[in-house]
């Protein structure tokens, strides 16, 4: 089954090495119909896309679409900015973007000290060193993911459980209910096969995302196909294989991609 769209790619607007056009050209060479430019959200102090760059970024996406024939969607890999799951893509910027991805990242400008301690410091510390706090950390992060998906029209949760602890099946059940995809990320190895099977059994749907930080990695899906084979994930549940997904964010805004 053909891989038709890669919605998780980074450019020089965050910390990718390629331009929007270079990513689009790579997508065309790989036979894609769509590509998402999903640079990091505003709250990332080092790699976040700048609000002042949004007009230029949109112009680049429009030009790349015209030059390559690949539909270039302007997206964002948003950050969680507090312990309640709120993201740095706020509603007053929804009209600027086409797709809304969100994931947990370490270096983020959190809204308050409590959120920094619980999300920015405690989670990666516990995942690295372990200890008795694992259970409490898992409950905390599970609630954060669930709140994020429940309260915001997130299209894709990226690299679920990467450097954090969560009940991935509970998060997946919430995603299935609200129409948010779980990403099979081909750059980061972030869940065990047992976790993937638990997620799959919830009935949630998936997309494959390369998390490409260079044009050469756009549409790199080999690790995802191997994972699908190993775990038993059916192609029909991966909505950018042989088809294009229906995105919750666009439906929320009442637009057609």
C-alpha positions as CSV (number, residue, x, y, z in Angstrom):
1,X,0.0,0.0,0.0
2,X,1.4,3.4,-1.0
3,X,2.6,5.9,1.6
4,X,0.9,9.1,0.5
5,X,1.7,11.8,3.1
6,X,4.3,12.6,5.7
7,X,2.8,15.1,8.2
8,X,5.8,15.4,10.6
9,X,8.8,17.2,9.0
10,X,11.0,20.0,10.3
11,X,12.6,22.8,8.4
12,X,15.0,25.7,9.0
13,X,12.0,27.5,10.7
14,X,12.9,25.3,13.7
15,X,15.9,23.0,13.8
16,X,15.6,21.2,10.5
17,X,18.3,21.5,7.9
18,X,16.1,21.9,4.8
19,X,13.8,24.6,3.5
20,X,10.1,24.1,3.0
21,X,10.7,23.8,-0.8
22,X,13.4,21.2,-0.2
23,X,11.1,19.1,1.9
24,X,8.4,19.4,-0.7
25,X,10.8,18.4,-3.5
26,X,11.8,15.3,-1.5
27,X,8.1,14.5,-1.0
28,X,7.5,14.7,-4.7
29,X,10.5,12.4,-5.4
30,X,9.0,9.9,-3.0
31,X,5.6,10.0,-4.7
32,X,3.7,11.8,-1.8
33,X,0.5,13.8,-2.4
34,X,0.8,15.8,0.8
35,X,3.5,16.9,3.2
36,X,3.2,18.6,6.6
37,X,5.6,21.3,7.7
38,X,5.4,20.8,11.4
39,X,8.1,22.9,13.1
40,X,8.2,23.1,16.9
41,X,5.7,25.3,18.7
42,X,6.2,28.8,20.0
43,X,7.1,27.8,23.6
44,X,10.3,25.9,22.6
45,X,13.0,28.4,23.6
46,X,15.6,27.1,21.2
47,X,13.8,25.6,18.2
48,X,10.3,27.0,18.3
49,X,8.9,28.7,15.2
50,X,8.7,32.5,15.7
51,X,5.3,34.1,15.5
52,X,6.8,36.8,13.3
53,X,7.8,34.1,10.8
54,X,4.3,32.7,10.2
55,X,3.6,34.9,7.2
56,X,6.8,34.0,5.5
57,X,6.3,30.3,6.3
58,X,2.8,30.4,4.8
59,X,4.2,32.0,1.6
60,X,6.9,29.3,1.4
61,X,4.2,26.6,1.7
62,X,2.1,28.2,-1.0
63,X,5.0,28.5,-3.3
64,X,6.3,25.0,-2.7
65,X,2.8,23.6,-3.5
66,X,2.8,25.5,-6.8
67,X,6.3,24.4,-7.7
68,X,6.0,20.7,-6.9
69,X,2.4,19.8,-7.1
70,X,2.6,18.3,-3.6
71,X,0.1,19.9,-1.2
72,X,2.2,21.5,1.5
73,X,0.3,21.9,4.7
74,X,1.5,24.4,7.3
75,X,1.4,22.7,10.6
76,X,3.0,22.8,14.0
77,X,4.4,20.3,16.5
78,X,2.9,22.0,19.5
79,X,4.2,21.7,23.0
80,X,2.4,21.1,26.2
81,X,2.9,24.2,28.3
82,X,1.2,23.3,31.6
83,X,0.2,20.3,33.8
84,X,-3.4,20.6,32.4
85,X,-2.3,19.7,28.9
86,X,-2.8,23.1,27.3
87,X,-0.7,23.6,24.2
88,X,1.3,26.6,22.9
89,X,-0.9,26.6,19.8
90,X,-3.8,28.7,21.2
91,X,-7.1,29.4,19.5
92,X,-6.1,32.9,18.4
93,X,-3.5,31.3,16.1
94,X,-5.7,28.4,14.8
95,X,-6.3,30.3,11.5
96,X,-2.6,30.3,10.8
97,X,-2.2,26.6,10.6
98,X,-3.6,23.6,8.6
99,X,-2.7,20.7,10.9
100,X,-2.2,20.5,14.7
101,X,0.3,18.0,16.0
102,X,1.3,17.9,19.7
103,X,3.9,16.1,21.8
104,X,5.8,16.2,25.0
105,X,9.2,17.9,24.8
106,X,11.8,18.6,27.5
107,X,12.9,22.2,26.8
108,X,9.7,24.3,26.9
109,X,8.8,27.6,28.4
110,X,6.1,26.4,30.8
111,X,3.4,28.6,32.2
112,X,4.3,28.2,35.8
113,X,6.9,26.6,38.1
114,X,4.6,23.7,39.0
115,X,4.2,22.7,35.4
116,X,7.9,23.0,34.8
117,X,8.7,20.8,37.8
118,X,6.1,18.1,36.9
119,X,6.4,18.0,33.1
120,X,9.8,19.6,32.3
121,X,11.9,18.2,35.1
122,X,10.3,15.3,36.9
123,X,9.0,13.3,33.9
124,X,12.4,13.0,32.1
125,X,14.2,12.5,35.4
126,X,12.0,9.6,36.4
127,X,12.1,8.0,32.9
128,X,15.9,8.2,32.9
129,X,16.6,7.0,36.5
130,X,13.5,5.2,37.5
131,X,12.5,4.9,41.1
132,X,9.4,4.7,43.2
133,X,7.8,7.8,41.6
134,X,7.1,6.0,38.3
135,X,3.5,5.2,39.2
136,X,2.7,8.8,40.2
137,X,4.5,10.1,37.1
138,X,2.5,7.8,34.9
139,X,-0.8,8.9,36.4
140,X,0.1,12.5,36.0
141,X,1.2,12.3,32.4
142,X,-1.8,10.2,31.4
143,X,-4.1,12.9,32.8
144,X,-2.1,15.5,30.9
145,X,-2.4,13.7,27.5
146,X,-6.1,13.0,28.1
147,X,-6.8,16.6,29.0
148,X,-4.9,17.8,25.9
149,X,-6.9,15.6,23.5
150,X,-10.2,16.3,25.2
151,X,-9.9,20.1,25.3
152,X,-8.1,20.9,22.0
153,X,-8.7,19.7,18.4
154,X,-5.3,17.9,18.1
155,X,-4.8,15.9,14.9
156,X,-1.9,13.8,16.0
157,X,-0.1,12.9,19.2
158,X,3.6,12.6,18.3
159,X,6.0,10.1,19.8
160,X,3.6,9.1,22.6
161,X,5.4,8.2,25.8
162,X,8.8,9.4,24.6
163,X,10.9,10.4,27.7
164,X,7.7,10.4,29.8
165,X,5.5,7.8,31.5
166,X,1.9,7.4,30.6
167,X,-0.8,4.7,30.4
168,X,-0.6,4.6,26.6
169,X,-3.8,2.5,26.3
170,X,-5.8,5.0,28.2
171,X,-4.4,7.8,26.1
172,X,-5.2,5.8,22.9
173,X,-8.8,5.2,24.1
174,X,-9.2,9.0,24.5
175,X,-7.7,9.6,21.0
176,X,-10.0,7.0,19.5
177,X,-13.0,8.8,21.0
178,X,-12.1,12.2,19.8
179,X,-10.6,11.3,16.4
180,X,-6.9,12.1,17.2
181,X,-4.3,9.9,15.5
182,X,-1.4,8.2,17.3
183,X,1.8,8.7,15.4
184,X,4.1,5.8,14.5
185,X,7.3,7.9,14.7
186,X,10.2,6.5,12.6
187,X,12.9,8.6,14.3
188,X,12.3,7.9,17.9
189,X,11.9,4.4,19.5
190,X,9.5,5.3,22.3
191,X,7.3,2.3,23.1
192,X,7.7,-1.4,23.6
193,X,5.9,-3.9,21.3
194,X,3.7,-4.7,24.2
195,X,2.7,-1.1,24.6
196,X,2.0,-0.9,20.8
197,X,-0.2,-3.9,21.0
198,X,-2.2,-2.4,23.9
199,X,-2.6,0.8,21.9
200,X,-3.7,-1.1,18.8
201,X,-6.3,-3.1,20.8
202,X,-8.1,0.2,21.7
203,X,-9.2,0.7,18.1
204,X,-7.4,4.0,17.7
205,X,-6.1,4.9,14.2
206,X,-2.5,5.8,13.3
207,X,-0.4,7.8,10.9
208,X,3.2,7.3,10.2
209,X,5.4,10.3,10.7
210,X,9.1,10.5,9.7
211,X,9.9,13.3,12.1
212,X,12.4,14.3,9.4
213,X,14.9,16.9,10.3
214,X,16.5,16.8,6.8
215,X,15.0,16.4,3.3
216,X,16.7,13.1,2.9
217,X,14.6,11.6,5.7
218,X,11.2,12.7,4.4
219,X,9.0,9.7,3.9
220,X,11.4,7.3,5.7
221,X,8.9,4.7,6.8
222,X,10.9,1.5,6.9
223,X,11.0,1.3,10.7
224,X,7.2,1.8,10.9
225,X,6.5,-1.0,8.4
226,X,8.7,-3.3,10.4
227,X,6.9,-2.3,13.6
228,X,3.6,-2.9,12.0
229,X,4.7,-6.4,10.8
230,X,6.1,-7.3,14.2
231,X,3.2,-6.1,16.3
232,X,0.4,-6.9,13.8
233,X,-0.9,-3.5,13.0
234,X,-3.2,-3.7,10.0
235,X,-2.6,-1.2,7.1
236,X,-6.2,-0.2,7.1
237,X,-5.7,1.4,10.6
238,X,-2.8,3.6,9.3
239,X,-4.6,6.5,7.5
240,X,-1.7,7.8,5.4
241,X,-1.2,4.4,3.8
242,X,-3.2,4.2,0.6
243,X,-5.5,7.1,1.7
244,X,-5.4,10.6,3.1
245,X,-6.6,11.2,6.7
246,X,-9.6,13.2,7.8
247,X,-8.2,15.7,10.2
248,X,-10.0,16.8,13.4
249,X,-8.4,20.3,13.3
250,X,-9.8,21.1,9.8
251,X,-13.2,19.8,10.7
252,X,-13.2,21.9,13.9
253,X,-12.4,25.0,11.9
254,X,-14.9,24.1,9.2
255,X,-12.4,24.1,6.4
256,X,-11.5,21.5,3.7
257,X,-7.8,20.6,3.1
